Amino acid sequence: MKQLRIPQGLFYPFHLCHPETLARLLTRFATVHFRDFMALQLTPMSGMTAFPDRMGMSFPDLIASGRLRQGHDVSGPLSPTVAAAVDRDLCDPLWRSCFHRALCQDRRLQRGLFEPAHSLRIGDSLVPGPVALLHLMDDSFRQEDYDLAKVRGLCRNNVTREEGYRFEYGLALVKTSAALVYTQTLALVLQLQPATDSPAHFALYAQSCARENWPSTNHLLVRTGY
């Protein structure tokens, strides 16, 4: 009798995960794949700095055994296909509502987008992280129309304070959506099963899959005690 092939997993949306999550993933998948840090380039004159850390730095034995694979590149300019998928997320009222609810309530999603200990440059001012995040929780941002072109248009110097807030919210939307689009792309090309320990990202990815009619294999590992 032909044996069933043990699936391979793709952790999303981050390039690192908690060691306890990794241990649980390894009980479910033959190999767990990780992307590199996602450093998007919104315009030719702007970009983000990529962090060089990888899961394999802490688990070289798993790299050597082939149970952990890393280095999937998701940085640089967005391709037209990815950009179009991001715009569909940003125009989807269900996706937008799910995102805004998570931004207001889910500390994991908040920390993935904003470092509370750091200040944000909003317009020409430095605003404490918690103050900026509280402002971005206002429901007016959820109701405002966004697409990639609008966010790119706000990615410039000499913006007003309010334009600066609109850019930060739009950038958070784009980063979240792009990470999920890359998840689907990698899963499809490499025949991997997406898995996360973030309920907010699980729900957002599920909404994208339902709307786009993407294959809906999607694993959620609920974190308990860590």
C-alpha positions in Angstrom: 0.0 0.0 0.0 1.3 3.4 -0.9 2.1 5.5 2.2 0.6 8.9 2.6 3.1 11.8 2.1 3.6 13.9 5.2 2.8 17.5 4.1 5.3 20.4 4.3 4.2 23.6 6.1 4.8 27.3 5.5 4.7 29.5 8.6 3.1 32.9 8.0 3.0 35.9 8.1 6.3 36.5 9.9 9.9 35.4 9.2 10.3 34.1 12.8 8.2 32.2 15.2 8.2 31.2 18.9 10.2 28.0 19.6 7.1 26.4 21.1 5.2 27.1 17.9 8.1 25.6 15.8 8.1 22.5 18.0 4.3 22.1 17.4 4.7 22.7 13.6 7.4 20.0 13.4 4.9 17.4 14.9 2.5 18.3 12.0 4.8 18.8 9.1 7.8 16.9 7.6 9.5 20.3 6.9 8.6 23.8 7.9 9.4 26.7 5.5 10.1 30.3 6.5 10.3 33.4 4.4 13.0 36.1 4.9 12.0 39.4 6.5 9.7 41.2 4.1 11.2 44.6 3.1 8.8 46.2 0.7 9.8 48.9 -1.8 6.7 51.0 -2.4 8.3 53.4 -4.8 11.7 53.6 -6.6 12.8 56.2 -4.0 11.6 54.5 -0.8 12.0 51.2 0.8 12.4 49.3 4.1 15.5 47.8 5.7 15.5 44.0 5.9 16.5 42.3 9.1 19.0 39.5 8.4 17.8 37.2 11.2 16.5 33.8 10.3 15.0 30.9 12.2 17.9 28.7 11.2 20.3 30.8 13.2 18.8 29.3 16.4 18.2 25.8 15.0 21.2 24.9 12.8 20.5 21.2 13.4 17.0 21.5 11.9 18.6 23.2 8.8 21.1 20.4 8.5 18.4 17.7 8.8 16.2 19.4 6.2 13.3 19.8 8.6 13.6 23.6 8.5 14.0 25.5 5.2 14.3 29.3 5.0 15.3 32.1 2.6 12.2 32.5 0.6 12.5 36.0 -0.7 9.5 38.3 -0.4 11.2 41.7 -0.5 11.5 44.5 -3.1 8.9 46.0 -5.4 5.5 44.4 -5.7 4.9 42.6 -8.9 1.7 43.6 -10.9 0.1 40.3 -9.8 0.8 40.9 -6.1 -0.2 44.6 -6.4 -3.5 43.7 -7.9 -4.2 41.1 -5.1 -3.3 43.7 -2.5 -5.7 46.2 -4.0 -8.5 43.6 -3.9 -7.9 43.1 -0.2 -7.9 46.8 0.4 -11.2 47.2 -1.5 -12.9 44.3 0.4 -15.1 45.7 3.2 -15.0 42.4 5.1 -11.2 42.2 4.9 -10.9 45.8 6.0 -13.3 45.4 8.9 -11.4 42.3 10.1 -8.1 44.2 9.8 -9.3 47.2 11.7 -10.8 45.1 14.5 -7.5 43.3 14.8 -5.6 46.6 14.8 -7.7 47.7 17.8 -7.8 44.5 19.7 -4.9 42.1 18.7 -1.6 42.9 20.3 0.2 40.4 18.1 -0.9 42.2 14.9 -0.1 45.6 16.5 3.4 44.5 17.4 4.0 43.1 13.9 3.2 46.5 12.4 4.3 49.1 15.1 6.9 48.9 17.8 5.2 50.4 20.8 8.5 51.4 22.4 9.5 53.4 19.4 8.2 56.8 18.2 6.7 57.2 14.7 7.5 60.1 12.5 4.1 61.5 11.6 4.4 64.5 9.2 7.2 66.5 10.7 6.7 65.3 14.3 7.9 62.3 16.3 4.9 60.8 18.0 5.1 58.2 20.8 4.2 54.8 19.5 1.2 54.2 21.8 -0.2 57.7 21.0 0.1 57.0 17.3 -1.5 53.6 17.5 -4.4 55.0 19.5 -5.0 57.6 16.8 -4.9 54.9 14.1 -7.6 53.0 15.9 -10.2 55.6 15.0 -13.0 54.2 12.9 -12.6 56.9 10.3 -9.5 55.0 9.0 -11.6 51.9 8.5 -14.1 53.8 6.5 -11.6 55.6 4.3 -11.0 54.2 0.8 -7.5 52.9 0.2 -5.6 51.3 -2.7 -1.9 50.9 -3.4 -1.7 54.0 -5.6 -3.0 56.1 -2.7 -0.5 54.7 -0.3 2.3 55.3 -2.8 1.1 58.9 -3.2 1.4 59.5 0.5 4.9 58.0 0.6 6.7 61.3 0.3 8.4 64.1 2.3 6.6 67.2 3.5 3.2 65.6 4.3 0.9 67.1 6.8 0.3 65.4 10.2 -3.0 64.0 9.1 -1.5 62.7 5.8 1.2 61.1 7.8 -1.4 59.2 9.8 -3.2 58.2 6.6 0.1 56.9 5.2 0.9 54.8 8.3 -2.5 53.2 8.2 -2.3 52.6 4.5 1.2 51.1 4.9 0.0 48.8 7.6 -2.8 47.6 5.3 -0.3 47.0 2.4 2.2 45.2 4.6 -0.4 42.9 6.0 -2.0 42.1 2.7 1.3 41.6 0.9 2.5 39.1 3.5 -0.7 37.1 2.9 -0.5 37.3 -0.9 3.1 36.0 -0.7 1.9 33.3 1.6 -0.5 32.1 -1.1 2.1 32.4 -3.8 4.7 30.4 -1.9 2.2 27.8 -0.9 1.0 27.3 -4.5 4.4 27.2 -6.1 6.1 25.0 -3.5 3.0 22.9 -2.6 3.1 23.9 1.0 0.3 24.2 3.6 0.1 27.6 5.3 0.2 27.6 9.1 0.2 30.4 11.7 -0.2 31.1 15.4 -1.8 34.5 14.9 -5.6 34.3 14.9 -5.9 37.7 13.3 -3.8 36.8 10.3 -5.5 33.4 10.1 -8.9 35.2 9.7 -7.6 37.7 7.2 -6.0 35.0 5.1 -9.2 32.9 5.2 -11.2 35.9 4.0 -8.8 36.5 1.1 -8.9 32.8 0.2 -12.7 32.8 0.2 -13.0 35.9 -1.9 -10.3 34.8 -4.4 -11.4 31.1 -4.5 -7.8 30.1 -3.5 -7.1 26.7 -2.0 -8.2 27.0 1.6 -5.8 24.8 3.5 -5.0 27.0 6.5 -3.7 25.8 9.9 -4.1 27.8 13.1 -2.0 26.8 16.2 -3.5 28.6 19.2 -0.9 29.7 21.6 -1.5 28.7 25.2 0.9 29.6 28.0 3.6 31.2 25.8 
